[in-house]
Amino acid sequence: MSDEHKITIDDLGRQMQEGFKKVDEKFDGVNERFDELTLMTKEGFDEVGNKFKAVNIRLDAIEKRLDTIEGDIAALKMRMDSVEEILDKIDRVTLIDYRRRIEYLETEVRRLKEVVAQR
């Protein structure tokens, strides 16, 4: 090799150092981008978490309403059962009353037949 093309160890060391420096600079950009992406991801997860909290609050409210409605339905069922019992009693009393009236009328009809038959 000629003297003009000889590379010294110092030259080689400097070139390697410059190469490492360029690689470090490129990786600094990559690290910055990863940091940005990490922050964006965290913000996205935080936003999703907040939305889930809002959904949970709404679901809790709906669940409370359903519990109230179920309680109202149970109370209504109890009231309807009471009304049904009262109507059953009224039906029984009414049937007994009709039976007495019919028996009375049948007795009156027999009596009238006897009166007519005697004349």
NORWOGI-V454943 format. One line per field, one symbol per residue. phi: phi as a letter, one per 40 degrees, with the letter a starting at -180 (. if undefined). A space follows every 50 residues. Layout:
phi: ???
This chain:
phi: .cccccbccccccccccccccccccccdcccccccccccccccccccccc cccccccccccccccccccccccccccccccccccccccccccccccccc ccccccccccccccccccc
